Amino acid sequence: MMALIEYYARALTRGRFSLISFAIQPLSFIFIVYVVSGGRFLNTALAGAVVSFIVGVGVADLAIELIGMKTRSRFYDIIMSLPERSWKKALGISIGMSVPALPYILLLTVLLLSRLGVRALPGMVLGIISLWFWGAGIDFILGVRMKEPVRTMRLSNILVTGLTVFPPVYYPSSVLSEWLSKLLVFIPTMSASQVLSGTGGSVPFIIALLWGLLGLVFLLRFAGIEG
């Protein structure tokens, strides 16, 4: 597992411009929300950016890489021949793919903590881990079921946009009607955003935890790209 983490970490952090381009969309949304709201929605904007980094790696990058493995048969054979259980290989790939997002997530988390206080740290950690497990689990499903990289890329982009841009992820749910807010809280990205920004109470916390457990189950059931 450590070999997979090291391989992907080195491959994905080799170029400075790739790390910068990776952060353009989440950081630009923080700027837009901050300006439009006059600074009132900064906490939710920071939480939304954390969510976007995690989901971008999980629901987009990871699925595309798994599909690519099917065309790089020699590379796939090497990975699957490693003396590790399949779920450990899945975990190694997921962590390695997440390395480029870690500096941004850490920075945004520190900024949120400076605004919310240290008491918010346990909930934020749970929200990040739960969303990461969910995103990785969903991506391994896509990686196994999908066949073509282009179609996977398009579907992943639609999912990421639909899960992070339109629901109350960067902005608070109070902007929407009460009944719609209660309905949308079951979206994993929205519940995670509310946990990170310290809004919504115990309901988003429980929902985020359940989504994380579901993603963990998907990872544990991973039996190979062709499984």
Summary of the structure (lengths in Angstrom):
residues: 227
radius of gyration: 17.4
end to end distance: 19.1
largest distance: 54.4
contacts: 779
relative contact order: 0.17
helix: 81%
strand: 0%
